[in-house]
Amino acid sequence: MEDRIRQYIQTIEAEYSPAEENYWQYPPPSYHLTSDYAAHYDKSLIPGEPLIIKKIKKEGMLVAVMIVVASLLIYMVGKKEFGFLYVAFLLLLLMVVLPILLYTKTMIRISSESIWLYKENKEIRWEQVLRTYIKQVHGEHVQYFFIVHYYDEGPDEFRKIEMELNGVVSPALLSATIEAYKNA
């Protein structure tokens, strides 16, 4: 088993090694171990309670919906028109759109025993985790992804999960948290 793990890690490292760059293209994605990323995080983290990272709310959309609801209510009360279409539209905004905007689902949960990602929807124990990376994709805007390579005992295979981090959490904070809990 140790030989299989070592071969898999060597394959990952060879795949993630820097590629040749062409001056006319964006640079290829770069991969950084979370331990390297965590070294640049200047705050110390002490693992304790599980850390739950949720998707950030869309405040702009929320404000826009609230302005539309308030405007519609003012119009309805001012004109004393409570037609079916106005009420139906108001109910649609308040009962369908608003809860969707307010709901922030858990994206990542990190504890001293395991890590949970919404894409996999299962606990990955730290003993199973082989490598964790932060992937930077360079383009007009830099995008960050979190990659976990782990061994899944059920089907007896190595797996990889990749998850976008933009709008969820900063790569430095996530890396520092991963390393603090992994080494606890």
MDAnalysis code that builds the backbone (N, CA, C; Angstrom):
import MDAnalysis as mda
import numpy as np

u = mda.Universe.empty(552, n_residues=184, atom_resindex=np.repeat(np.arange(184), 3), trajectory=True)
u.add_TopologyAttr("name", ["N", "CA", "C"] * 184)
u.add_TopologyAttr("resid", np.arange(1, 185))
u.add_TopologyAttr("resname", ["MET", "GLU", "ASP", "ARG", "ILE", "ARG", "GLN", "TYR", "ILE", "GLN", "THR", "ILE", "GLU", "ALA", "GLU", "TYR", "SER", "PRO", "ALA", "GLU", "GLU", "ASN", "TYR", "TRP", "GLN", "TYR", "PRO", "PRO", "PRO", "SER", "TYR", "HIS", "LEU", "THR", "SER", "ASP", "TYR", "ALA", "ALA", "HIS", "TYR", "ASP", "LYS", "SER", "LEU", "ILE", "PRO", "GLY", "GLU", "PRO", "LEU", "ILE", "ILE", "LYS", "LYS", "ILE", "LYS", "LYS", "GLU", "GLY", "MET", "LEU", "VAL", "ALA", "VAL", "MET", "ILE", "VAL", "VAL", "ALA", "SER", "LEU", "LEU", "ILE", "TYR", "MET", "VAL", "GLY", "LYS", "LYS", "GLU", "PHE", "GLY", "PHE", "LEU", "TYR", "VAL", "ALA", "PHE", "LEU", "LEU", "LEU", "LEU", "LEU", "MET", "VAL", "VAL", "LEU", "PRO", "ILE", "LEU", "LEU", "TYR", "THR", "LYS", "THR", "MET", "ILE", "ARG", "ILE", "SER", "SER", "GLU", "SER", "ILE", "TRP", "LEU", "TYR", "LYS", "GLU", "ASN", "LYS", "GLU", "ILE", "ARG", "TRP", "GLU", "GLN", "VAL", "LEU", "ARG", "THR", "TYR", "ILE", "LYS", "GLN", "VAL", "HIS", "GLY", "GLU", "HIS", "VAL", "GLN", "TYR", "PHE", "PHE", "ILE", "VAL", "HIS", "TYR", "TYR", "ASP", "GLU", "GLY", "PRO", "ASP", "GLU", "PHE", "ARG", "LYS", "ILE", "GLU", "MET", "GLU", "LEU", "ASN", "GLY", "VAL", "VAL", "SER", "PRO", "ALA", "LEU", "LEU", "SER", "ALA", "THR", "ILE", "GLU", "ALA", "TYR", "LYS", "ASN", "ALA"])
u.atoms.positions = np.array([
    [0.825, -1.194, 0.000],
    [0.000, 0.000, 0.000],
    [0.871, 1.260, 0.000],
    [1.944, 1.225, 0.773],
    [2.822, 2.388, 0.831],
    [3.432, 2.691, -0.536],
    [3.749, 1.637, -1.300],
    [4.291, 1.834, -2.646],
    [3.249, 2.477, -3.565],
    [1.997, 2.058, -3.457],
    [0.930, 2.648, -4.261],
    [0.764, 4.130, -3.940],
    [0.804, 4.459, -2.648],
    [0.662, 5.859, -2.232],
    [1.832, 6.677, -2.755],
    [3.033, 6.165, -2.618],
    [4.221, 6.883, -3.082],
    [4.148, 7.106, -4.597],
    [3.733, 6.098, -5.357],
    [3.611, 6.239, -6.804],
    [2.541, 7.263, -7.178],
    [1.438, 7.241, -6.453],
    [0.373, 8.205, -6.726],
    [0.858, 9.627, -6.451],
    [1.556, 9.833, -5.344],
    [2.078, 11.163, -5.005],
    [3.095, 11.612, -6.042],
    [3.939, 10.729, -6.508],
    [4.899, 11.082, -7.552],
    [4.182, 11.472, -8.839],
    [3.105, 10.784, -9.158],
    [2.320, 11.115, -10.347],
    [1.704, 12.505, -10.210],
    [1.160, 12.803, -9.037],
    [0.566, 14.126, -8.783],
    [1.623, 15.207, -8.932],
    [2.765, 15.011, -8.280],
    [3.812, 16.024, -8.318],
    [4.321, 16.242, -9.735],
    [4.432, 15.186, -10.532],
    [4.861, 15.336, -11.920],
    [3.807, 16.105, -12.731],
    [2.545, 15.821, -12.474],
    [1.458, 16.500, -13.189],
    [1.392, 17.971, -12.820],
    [1.659, 18.288, -11.566],
    [1.530, 19.663, -11.085],
    [2.818, 20.473, -11.217],
    [3.863, 19.906, -11.737],
    [5.107, 20.657, -11.900],
    [4.882, 21.756, -12.939],
    [5.595, 22.872, -12.805],
    [5.380, 24.001, -13.723],
    [5.619, 23.607, -15.175],
    [4.723, 24.058, -16.025],
    [4.832, 23.784, -17.461],
    [5.511, 24.960, -18.151],
    [5.919, 24.751, -19.385],
    [6.530, 25.826, -20.149],
    [5.489, 26.896, -20.434],
    [5.942, 28.144, -20.381],
    [5.032, 29.252, -20.618],
    [5.246, 29.820, -22.016],
    [4.154, 30.156, -22.661],
    [4.204, 30.850, -23.945],
    [3.913, 32.315, -23.679],
    [4.662, 33.193, -24.286],
    [4.505, 34.614, -23.991],
    [3.182, 35.181, -24.492],
    [2.510, 34.520, -25.436],
    [1.268, 35.044, -25.978],
    [0.028, 34.498, -25.269],
    [0.217, 33.587, -24.332],
    [-0.922, 33.017, -23.624],
    [-0.843, 33.371, -22.143],
    [-1.974, 33.196, -21.475],
    [-1.947, 33.318, -20.021],
    [-1.074, 32.202, -19.482],
    [-0.435, 32.445, -18.362],
    [0.375, 31.360, -17.796],
    [-0.507, 30.163, -17.436],
    [0.061, 28.970, -17.488],
    [-0.723, 27.789, -17.116],
    [-1.046, 27.818, -15.623],
    [-2.006, 27.024, -15.191],
    [-2.328, 26.985, -13.765],
    [-1.096, 26.609, -12.933],
    [-1.016, 27.209, -11.758],
    [0.071, 26.849, -10.848],
    [-0.535, 26.187, -9.615],
    [0.182, 25.204, -9.088],
    [-0.290, 24.418, -7.952],
    [0.653, 24.644, -6.790],
    [0.073, 24.898, -5.615],
    [0.855, 25.146, -4.412],
    [0.329, 24.256, -3.291],
    [1.222, 23.598, -2.588],
    [0.801, 22.831, -1.418],
    [0.209, 23.787, -0.394],
    [-0.806, 23.329, 0.330],
    [-1.397, 24.201, 1.346],
    [-0.384, 24.548, 2.430],
    [0.584, 23.681, 2.668],
    [1.616, 24.001, 3.658],
    [2.452, 25.191, 3.201],
    [2.718, 25.294, 1.896],
    [3.454, 26.453, 1.373],
    [2.612, 27.718, 1.463],
    [1.337, 27.599, 1.145],
    [0.432, 28.746, 1.221],
    [0.258, 29.202, 2.671],
    [0.176, 28.261, 3.588],
    [-0.037, 28.596, 5.003],
    [1.151, 29.348, 5.579],
    [2.333, 29.150, 5.018],
    [3.523, 29.848, 5.512],
    [3.406, 31.353, 5.324],
    [2.587, 31.808, 4.372],
    [2.412, 33.239, 4.106],
    [1.281, 33.850, 4.934],
    [0.597, 33.040, 5.712],
    [-0.508, 33.532, 6.545],
    [0.078, 33.922, 7.885],
    [-0.051, 35.191, 8.262],
    [0.648, 35.698, 9.433],
    [-0.080, 35.495, 10.759],
    [-1.286, 35.016, 10.752],
    [-2.025, 34.803, 11.993],
    [-1.941, 33.333, 12.374],
    [-1.794, 33.068, 13.652],
    [-1.738, 31.673, 14.088],
    [-3.153, 31.177, 14.377],
    [-3.402, 29.944, 14.019],
    [-4.699, 29.325, 14.240],
    [-4.540, 28.178, 15.213],
    [-5.459, 28.095, 16.147],
    [-5.456, 27.008, 17.111],
    [-6.706, 26.181, 16.848],
    [-6.524, 24.916, 16.439],
    [-7.705, 24.101, 16.160],
    [-8.510, 23.830, 17.425],
    [-9.773, 23.948, 17.313],
    [-10.674, 23.691, 18.438],
    [-11.979, 23.167, 17.897],
    [-12.969, 24.021, 17.902],
    [-14.270, 23.673, 17.347],
    [-14.144, 23.503, 15.836],
    [-14.974, 22.687, 15.240],
    [-14.937, 22.556, 13.777],
    [-15.182, 23.899, 13.097],
    [-14.434, 24.161, 12.058],
    [-14.587, 25.386, 11.285],
    [-15.544, 25.109, 10.141],
    [-16.578, 25.909, 10.030],
    [-17.572, 25.753, 8.973],
    [-17.483, 26.960, 8.061],
    [-17.233, 26.704, 6.789],
    [-17.125, 27.771, 5.805],
    [-18.357, 27.700, 4.915],
    [-19.094, 28.816, 4.893],
    [-20.328, 28.871, 4.108],
    [-20.140, 29.805, 2.927],
    [-20.973, 29.599, 1.929],
    [-20.943, 30.456, 0.752],
    [-21.421, 31.845, 1.148],
    [-20.762, 32.849, 0.611],
    [-21.080, 34.234, 0.947],
    [-22.411, 34.623, 0.300],
    [-23.202, 35.381, 1.057],
    [-24.495, 35.841, 0.545],
    [-24.281, 36.848, -0.576],
    [-25.273, 36.967, -1.427],
    [-25.241, 37.942, -2.515],
    [-25.966, 39.190, -2.036],
    [-25.223, 40.067, -1.364],
    [-25.846, 41.240, -0.754],
    [-26.478, 42.171, -1.777],
    [-25.840, 42.335, -2.939],
    [-26.380, 43.223, -3.969],
    [-27.738, 42.753, -4.462],
    [-27.851, 41.452, -4.722],
    [-29.128, 40.904, -5.174],
    [-30.182, 41.005, -4.077],
    [-29.763, 40.784, -2.844],
    [-30.683, 40.866, -1.717],
    [-31.243, 42.280, -1.582],
    [-30.395, 43.278, -1.695],
    [-30.833, 44.677, -1.615],
    [-31.774, 45.000, -2.775],
    [-31.456, 44.530, -3.965],
    [-32.311, 44.793, -5.130],
    [-33.706, 44.202, -4.937],
    [-33.781, 42.973, -4.439],
    [-35.080, 42.341, -4.205],
    [-35.860, 43.106, -3.137],
    [-35.192, 43.532, -2.094],
    [-35.878, 44.275, -1.025],
    [-36.389, 45.625, -1.536],
    [-35.624, 46.269, -2.420],
    [-36.084, 47.541, -2.998],
    [-37.315, 47.310, -3.874],
    [-37.317, 46.256, -4.664],
    [-38.471, 45.933, -5.513],
    [-39.692, 45.633, -4.644],
    [-39.505, 44.856, -3.583],
    [-40.616, 44.526, -2.681],
    [-41.154, 45.793, -2.025],
    [-40.265, 46.647, -1.512],
    [-40.708, 47.881, -0.862],
    [-41.428, 48.790, -1.850],
    [-40.891, 48.919, -3.075],
    [-41.538, 49.764, -4.087],
    [-42.923, 49.240, -4.437],
    [-43.033, 47.928, -4.603],
    [-44.325, 47.339, -4.936],
    [-45.328, 47.535, -3.801],
    [-44.879, 47.377, -2.577],
    [-45.786, 47.602, -1.437],
    [-46.234, 49.056, -1.357],
    [-45.314, 49.987, -1.558],
    [-45.677, 51.411, -1.522],
    [-46.662, 51.730, -2.638],
    [-46.439, 51.192, -3.834],
    [-47.347, 51.409, -4.965],
    [-48.731, 50.835, -4.658],
    [-48.747, 49.593, -4.117],
    [-50.029, 48.948, -3.848],
    [-50.821, 49.701, -2.785],
    [-50.151, 50.152, -1.731],
    [-50.839, 50.869, -0.661],
    [-51.253, 52.259, -1.138],
    [-50.366, 52.931, -1.887],
    [-50.673, 54.290, -2.367],
    [-51.832, 54.312, -3.350],
    [-51.874, 53.381, -4.246],
    [-52.942, 53.321, -5.260],
    [-54.146, 52.516, -4.774],
    [-53.999, 51.869, -3.652],
    [-55.045, 51.011, -3.098],
    [-55.485, 49.951, -4.110],
    [-54.463, 49.405, -4.812],
    [-54.699, 48.332, -5.767],
    [-54.041, 47.067, -5.229],
    [-54.852, 46.084, -4.973],
    [-54.344, 44.810, -4.498],
    [-54.752, 43.722, -5.482],
    [-54.376, 43.922, -6.742],
    [-54.732, 42.980, -7.792],
    [-53.992, 41.653, -7.630],
    [-54.516, 40.662, -8.305],
    [-53.962, 39.308, -8.205],
    [-52.504, 39.265, -8.666],
    [-52.187, 39.948, -9.765],
    [-50.818, 39.925, -10.290],
    [-49.823, 40.567, -9.319],
    [-50.220, 41.675, -8.701],
    [-49.331, 42.335, -7.734],
    [-49.052, 41.418, -6.544],
    [-50.089, 40.846, -6.015],
    [-49.951, 39.961, -4.853],
    [-49.153, 38.709, -5.220],
    [-49.407, 38.139, -6.392],
    [-48.671, 36.947, -6.831],
    [-47.187, 37.258, -7.011],
    [-46.882, 38.396, -7.617],
    [-45.481, 38.783, -7.800],
    [-44.800, 39.027, -6.456],
    [-45.496, 39.671, -5.550],
    [-44.957, 39.935, -4.214],
    [-44.704, 38.625, -3.468],
    [-45.647, 37.689, -3.544],
    [-45.460, 36.392, -2.900],
    [-44.312, 35.611, -3.527],
    [-44.179, 35.694, -4.834],
    [-43.067, 35.033, -5.514],
    [-41.722, 35.574, -5.003],
    [-41.623, 36.884, -4.895],
    [-40.377, 37.479, -4.399],
    [-40.098, 37.092, -2.951],
    [-41.134, 37.152, -2.117],
    [-40.929, 36.906, -0.689],
    [-40.800, 35.430, -0.335],
    [-41.467, 34.563, -1.065],
    [-41.474, 33.164, -0.664],
    [-40.546, 32.273, -1.487],
    [-40.102, 32.739, -2.651],
    [-39.230, 31.923, -3.489],
    [-37.842, 32.553, -3.628],
    [-37.797, 33.780, -4.104],
    [-36.515, 34.410, -4.411],
    [-35.755, 34.778, -3.140],
    [-36.406, 35.392, -2.186],
    [-35.730, 35.832, -0.966],
    [-35.109, 34.681, -0.173],
    [-35.795, 33.562, 0.055],
    [-35.134, 32.453, 0.762],
    [-33.916, 31.897, 0.021],
    [-33.977, 31.884, -1.304],
    [-32.818, 31.412, -2.073],
    [-31.625, 32.333, -1.840],
    [-31.862, 33.641, -1.814],
    [-30.773, 34.591, -1.594],
    [-30.250, 34.545, -0.161],
    [-31.119, 34.227, 0.784],
    [-30.698, 34.196, 2.188],
    [-30.012, 32.890, 2.576],
    [-30.258, 31.832, 1.823],
    [-29.691, 30.526, 2.163],
    [-28.199, 30.507, 1.850],
    [-27.404, 30.181, 2.838],
    [-25.963, 30.035, 2.649],
    [-25.593, 28.619, 3.033],
    [-25.320, 27.807, 2.032],
    [-25.033, 26.404, 2.312],
    [-23.585, 26.236, 2.762],
    [-23.375, 25.213, 3.546],
    [-22.036, 24.893, 4.011],
    [-21.233, 24.347, 2.843],
    [-20.066, 24.929, 2.615],
    [-19.206, 24.509, 1.513],
    [-18.089, 23.588, 2.011],
    [-17.497, 23.956, 3.161],
    [-16.376, 23.196, 3.720],
    [-16.547, 23.145, 5.230],
    [-16.293, 21.963, 5.805],
    [-16.278, 21.825, 7.262],
    [-14.981, 21.100, 7.617],
    [-14.208, 21.732, 8.482],
    [-12.914, 21.184, 8.870],
    [-12.924, 20.948, 10.375],
    [-12.582, 19.736, 10.766],
    [-12.494, 19.405, 12.188],
    [-11.175, 18.697, 12.430],
    [-10.894, 18.387, 13.663],
    [-9.633, 17.712, 13.984],
    [-9.623, 16.265, 13.498],
    [-10.788, 15.695, 13.201],
    [-10.856, 14.313, 12.725],
    [-10.915, 14.209, 11.205],
    [-11.546, 15.191, 10.543],
    [-11.802, 15.027, 9.106],
    [-12.048, 16.362, 8.433],
    [-12.201, 16.254, 7.132],
    [-12.598, 17.396, 6.306],
    [-13.812, 16.950, 5.495],
    [-14.770, 17.864, 5.321],
    [-15.975, 17.568, 4.560],
    [-16.128, 18.656, 3.511],
    [-16.340, 18.254, 2.250],
    [-16.578, 19.183, 1.157],
    [-17.941, 18.882, 0.562],
    [-18.691, 19.918, 0.222],
    [-20.050, 19.696, -0.274],
    [-20.067, 18.861, -1.548],
    [-19.010, 18.938, -2.362],
    [-18.992, 18.172, -3.618],
    [-18.951, 16.669, -3.381],
    [-18.262, 16.245, -2.340],
    [-18.134, 14.811, -2.071],
    [-19.209, 14.335, -1.100],
    [-19.642, 15.227, -0.225],
    [-20.679, 14.946, 0.769],
    [-20.355, 13.715, 1.616],
    [-19.098, 13.626, 2.031],
    [-18.716, 12.585, 2.975],
    [-17.491, 13.056, 3.736],
    [-17.353, 12.515, 4.920],
    [-16.210, 12.857, 5.755],
    [-14.954, 12.172, 5.216],
    [-13.898, 12.939, 5.036],
    [-12.607, 12.390, 4.620],
    [-11.679, 12.534, 5.820],
    [-11.345, 11.422, 6.425],
    [-10.480, 11.456, 7.601],
    [-9.081, 11.919, 7.201],
    [-8.394, 12.563, 8.134],
    [-7.061, 13.082, 7.843],
    [-6.091, 11.970, 7.464],
    [-6.309, 10.762, 7.977],
    [-5.426, 9.646, 7.622],
    [-5.545, 9.301, 6.142],
    [-6.674, 9.594, 5.539],
    [-6.910, 9.290, 4.131],
    [-6.361, 10.374, 3.197],
    [-6.188, 11.587, 3.719],
    [-5.744, 12.710, 2.890],
    [-4.273, 12.537, 2.552],
    [-3.968, 12.548, 1.257],
    [-2.586, 12.398, 0.800],
    [-1.938, 13.752, 0.556],
    [-2.599, 14.619, -0.173],
    [-2.079, 15.945, -0.474],
    [-3.239, 16.924, -0.593],
    [-2.969, 18.179, -0.217],
    [-3.929, 19.262, -0.419],
    [-3.198, 20.393, -1.136],
    [-3.841, 20.930, -2.155],
    [-3.237, 21.965, -2.985],
    [-4.178, 23.145, -3.147],
    [-3.571, 24.293, -3.455],
    [-4.298, 25.456, -3.928],
    [-3.870, 25.648, -5.380],
    [-4.852, 25.676, -6.262],
    [-4.576, 25.856, -7.694],
    [-4.930, 27.287, -8.065],
    [-3.986, 27.975, -8.732],
    [-4.217, 29.322, -9.221],
    [-4.357, 29.262, -10.735],
    [-5.463, 29.765, -11.234],
    [-5.676, 29.840, -12.672],
    [-5.593, 31.308, -13.047],
    [-4.622, 31.622, -13.872],
    [-4.372, 33.006, -14.261],
    [-5.150, 33.323, -15.529],
    [-5.838, 34.416, -15.498],
    [-6.608, 34.885, -16.639],
    [-6.815, 36.371, -16.445],
    [-7.959, 36.866, -16.862],
    [-8.258, 38.269, -16.591],
    [-8.308, 38.500, -15.084],
    [-8.869, 37.543, -14.383],
    [-8.898, 37.561, -12.923],
    [-8.336, 36.226, -12.453],
    [-7.595, 36.276, -11.366],
    [-7.033, 35.036, -10.830],
    [-8.143, 34.274, -10.117],
    [-8.259, 32.993, -10.432],
    [-9.224, 32.128, -9.764],
    [-8.458, 31.118, -8.921],
    [-9.040, 30.797, -7.760],
    [-8.412, 29.846, -6.858],
    [-9.299, 28.620, -6.701],
    [-8.656, 27.451, -6.627],
    [-9.351, 26.193, -6.418],
    [-8.645, 25.430, -5.298],
    [-9.420, 24.682, -4.547],
    [-8.886, 23.830, -3.487],
    [-8.953, 22.400, -3.996],
    [-7.825, 21.699, -3.927],
    [-7.753, 20.322, -4.416],
    [-7.345, 19.405, -3.272],
    [-8.097, 18.332, -3.096],
    [-7.779, 17.313, -2.094],
    [-7.580, 15.989, -2.807],
    [-6.421, 15.385, -2.604],
    [-6.159, 14.031, -3.085],
    [-6.238, 13.117, -1.866],
    [-7.032, 12.064, -1.967],
    [-7.189, 11.171, -0.821],
    [-7.409, 9.743, -1.287],
    [-7.272, 8.841, -0.339],
    [-7.480, 7.425, -0.611],
    [-8.846, 7.031, -0.085],
    [-9.666, 6.459, -0.955],
    [-11.004, 6.008, -0.583],
    [-10.949, 4.498, -0.383],
    [-11.162, 4.067, 0.862],
    [-11.019, 2.655, 1.206],
    [-12.124, 1.788, 0.616],
    [-13.326, 2.341, 0.461],
    [-14.450, 1.555, -0.052],
    [-14.145, 0.915, -1.396],
    [-13.950, 1.724, -2.438],
    [-13.621, 1.130, -3.741],
    [-12.117, 0.872, -3.915],
    [-11.316, 1.149, -2.894],
    [-9.866, 0.927, -2.926],
    [-9.230, 1.678, -4.100],
    [-9.452, 3.015, -4.087],
    [-8.870, 3.832, -5.147],
    [-8.509, 5.217, -4.627],
    [-7.673, 5.897, -5.391],
    [-7.288, 7.262, -5.067],
    [-8.268, 8.206, -5.755],
    [-8.623, 9.259, -5.049],
    [-9.586, 10.214, -5.590],
    [-9.064, 11.634, -5.473],
    [-9.670, 12.482, -6.268],
    [-9.322, 13.902, -6.281],
    [-10.611, 14.706, -6.283],
    [-10.663, 15.732, -5.436],
    [-11.793, 16.655, -5.412],
    [-11.231, 18.045, -5.680],
    [-11.882, 18.770, -6.566],
    [-11.469, 20.142, -6.871],
    [-12.669, 21.046, -6.673],
    [-12.448, 22.136, -5.928],
    [-13.545, 23.024, -5.579],
    [-13.106, 24.472, -5.734],
    [-13.935, 25.290, -6.370],
    [-13.607, 26.704, -6.555],
    [-13.730, 27.444, -5.224],
    [-12.779, 28.355, -4.976],
    [-12.767, 29.092, -3.721],
    [-13.239, 30.531, -3.852],
    [-13.324, 31.070, -5.052],
    [-13.708, 32.477, -5.204],
    [-15.097, 32.696, -4.628],
    [-15.202, 33.673, -3.758],
    [-16.475, 33.957, -3.119],
    [-16.790, 33.064, -1.939],
    [-15.873, 32.178, -1.565],
    [-16.113, 31.276, -0.438],
    [-15.166, 31.608, 0.713],
    [-13.860, 31.531, 0.465],
    [-12.867, 31.757, 1.507],
    [-11.539, 32.110, 0.837],
    [-10.688, 32.835, 1.556],
    [-9.378, 33.166, 0.987],
    [-8.487, 31.929, 1.017],
    [-7.658, 31.748, 0.001],
    [-6.787, 30.573, -0.056],
    [-5.803, 30.507, 1.117],
    [-5.311, 31.656, 1.563],
    [-4.353, 31.666, 2.673],
    [-5.010, 31.210, 3.971],
    [-6.206, 31.697, 4.253],
    [-6.917, 31.287, 5.465],
    [-7.257, 29.806, 5.420],
    [-7.755, 29.324, 4.286],
    [-8.083, 27.909, 4.156],
    [-6.836, 27.053, 4.339],
    [-5.732, 27.441, 3.721],
    [-4.486, 26.672, 3.833],
    [-3.993, 26.626, 5.271],
    [-4.017, 27.769, 5.943],
    [-3.573, 27.805, 7.343],
    [-4.472, 26.940, 8.218],
    [-5.770, 26.968, 7.968],
    [-6.713, 26.157, 8.735],
    [-6.480, 24.669, 8.473],
    [-6.308, 24.308, 7.208],
    [-6.045, 22.905, 6.846],
    [-4.802, 22.409, 7.567],
    [-3.733, 23.174, 7.509],
    [-2.477, 22.742, 8.118],
    [-2.580, 22.682, 9.648],
    [-3.312, 23.614, 10.243],
    [-3.471, 23.595, 11.695],
    [-4.244, 22.355, 12.148],
    [-5.316, 22.027, 11.451],
    [-6.113, 20.852, 11.833],
    [-5.432, 19.547, 11.441],
    [-4.746, 19.542, 10.307],
    [-4.080, 18.324, 9.842],
    [-2.970, 17.920, 10.815],
    [-2.291, 18.904, 11.353],
    [-1.155, 18.632, 12.240],
    [-1.535, 18.560, 13.708],
    [-2.830, 18.721, 14.004],
    [-3.275, 18.697, 15.419],
    [-3.302, 17.281, 15.963],
])
